[in-house]
Amino acid sequence: MSINTLHDAVRRGEPDAERALFSELSERFLFFVQHKFEDGDLCRDIVQEALITVARKYKSMTFETSFAAWAHNVVLNKVMETYRSNTRNSERFSRLPDDIDIHVSVDAPDPLLESRLIECLRRIN
């Protein structure tokens, strides 16, 4: 059965239609997300967030195109949010170049390093 047909069955109040709808959505969402990310736990988290969003909104919405298109947009938005979040994190915590000499001394801090760290903290604040 198609997702739109299942959605129509839910709106008509057919028994077990909602369970069948979310089971089908779960399978399709997982298939879609697994093609975007390798981490299985991350994929399941994204699918769960998308399903929660669909569950909260689908009964009260009217759809311009179709329920299936709207539901696909929900999971696509969750994927894009995850991409953006991962990109921000990787930029924030990127590796230092190998040619930088990092020497840490507990006894006598490097005055240049100390001044740079203080300047960085000022900018963050």
C-alpha positions in Angstrom: 0.0 0.0 0.0 1.3 3.5 -0.7 2.0 6.0 2.0 -0.7 8.3 0.7 -3.3 5.5 0.7 -2.3 4.6 4.3 -2.6 8.2 5.3 -6.1 8.4 3.8 -7.0 5.2 5.7 -5.8 6.8 9.0 -7.9 9.9 8.2 -11.0 7.6 7.7 -10.2 6.0 11.1 -9.5 2.5 9.8 -8.1 0.2 12.5 -4.4 -0.5 12.4 -3.9 2.0 9.6 -1.8 4.3 11.8 0.5 1.5 12.9 0.9 0.4 9.2 1.6 4.0 8.1 4.4 4.5 10.7 5.8 1.1 10.0 6.1 1.9 6.3 7.5 5.4 7.0 10.1 3.9 9.4 11.3 1.5 6.7 11.4 4.1 4.0 13.1 6.7 6.2 15.7 4.3 7.4 16.5 3.2 3.8 16.8 6.8 2.7 19.0 7.9 5.7 21.3 4.8 5.5 22.3 6.0 2.0 23.5 9.3 3.6 25.3 8.2 6.8 27.3 5.1 7.7 26.6 5.2 11.5 23.6 3.0 12.2 22.9 4.6 15.5 22.9 8.1 13.9 20.6 6.8 11.2 18.1 5.5 13.7 18.2 8.7 15.7 17.5 10.8 12.6 14.6 8.5 11.6 13.2 8.7 15.1 13.3 12.5 15.1 11.6 12.6 11.7 8.9 10.2 12.8 8.2 12.2 16.0 7.9 15.3 13.9 5.5 13.5 11.5 3.4 12.1 14.4 3.1 15.6 16.0 1.9 17.3 12.9 0.3 15.0 10.3 -3.2 14.9 11.6 -3.7 18.6 11.8 -2.0 19.6 8.4 -3.4 20.0 5.0 -0.9 19.0 2.3 -0.3 21.1 -0.9 1.1 18.1 -2.8 0.8 14.9 -0.9 1.4 13.4 2.5 4.2 11.3 1.2 6.0 14.4 -0.3 5.6 16.2 3.0 6.9 13.3 5.1 9.9 12.9 2.7 10.6 16.6 3.3 10.6 16.1 7.0 13.2 13.4 6.9 15.2 15.3 4.4 15.3 18.3 6.7 16.5 16.1 9.5 19.3 14.8 7.3 20.3 18.4 6.3 20.3 19.5 10.0 22.6 16.6 10.8 24.9 17.5 7.9 25.1 21.1 9.1 25.7 20.1 12.7 28.5 17.7 11.7 30.1 20.3 9.4 30.1 22.9 12.2 31.6 20.4 14.7 34.3 19.3 12.3 35.3 22.9 11.5 35.4 23.7 15.2 37.5 20.8 16.1 39.7 20.4 13.0 43.2 19.0 13.4 46.2 21.3 13.7 48.8 21.1 10.9 51.6 18.6 11.6 54.3 21.2 11.2 53.2 23.2 14.2 55.6 22.6 17.2 53.5 22.4 20.3 55.6 22.3 23.4 53.8 22.4 26.7 55.8 23.2 29.8 54.1 23.2 33.2 56.9 25.1 34.9 57.4 28.1 32.6 54.6 29.0 30.2 55.6 30.5 26.9 54.7 34.2 27.1 53.7 34.4 23.4 51.4 31.4 23.8 50.0 32.8 27.0 49.2 36.1 25.3 47.6 34.4 22.3 45.4 32.3 24.6 44.3 35.3 26.5 43.5 37.1 23.2 41.5 34.0 22.1 39.5 34.0 25.3 38.7 37.7 25.0 37.4 37.1 21.4 35.3 34.2 22.6 33.8 36.2 25.5 
